[in-house]
C-alpha cells in the first residue's frame, strides 16, 4: 500500500518534529507498519457517522486520520 501525505499532514508532522522528533518518528513508523500489514495489531478504528470511510490510528497522544 502506498502512503500519500496531504500538505496539511506534512505541515503538522513538521510542527510535531520541531517539538518532539521521537514522536514524529513514531507516527511515521506506525503509518509505514500499518501500510505494510493492515491486518496487524495496530490501534486502528473506523470512525462512525458521516466519516465512516475514514479510519484513525492512535500513536501515543496523537490520532492519525486516514482513508483506505
N, C-alpha and C positions, 0 to 999 in steps of 0.2 A: 504494500500500500504506500502510495506517495503522499508526503506531507506538504501541503501548501499553506503558508502563513499569510494572513491578511496584513495589510500595512499597519492596522491598529494593533494586531498581535505582536508584530515586530517592535513597534514603539513601546508597548507595555513591557515586553521582555527586556528591552534595553533599560527601562526605568528600574525594573526589578534588579537587573545585573549591577546597576550603579550602587544600589544599597546592599545587595547580598548576592554575590556571584555564585555561591554554593546553591542557593535556592533556584536561581535561574538555570543552573546546570541540571539540577534535579528535575525541573519541569521539562526541559528538552529531552532528558534521558527517559522520563516516563512516557512522553509522547512517542519517541522512537521505539521503545519497548512495546507499547500498545499497537503501533503501526505494524511491527514485525510479528506480533502474536495477539490478535484481537480477542482470542478466547482465553487468554492468560488470566492471571489473578489480579489485574489492575482494578482499582476502585472506580469503576465506570457505571453510571446510571443514565437511563434515558429520561429526559425531562418530561413533565406532564403538561397537558393542556395544549395550547396552540403551538408550543415548542416541542411537540412530540417527535420531531425528526432530529432533534438536537440532543447530543449527549454531553455529559460532564465527567471530567476526570479529576479526581481530587489528588492534589500533591501538597502535603502539609497543610498550610493555612490557605492555599490557593485552590481555586476551581478553574479548570481549563475547559472552556466551552468549545465544542466542535461538532461537525456533522460527519456522517458516514462511519 
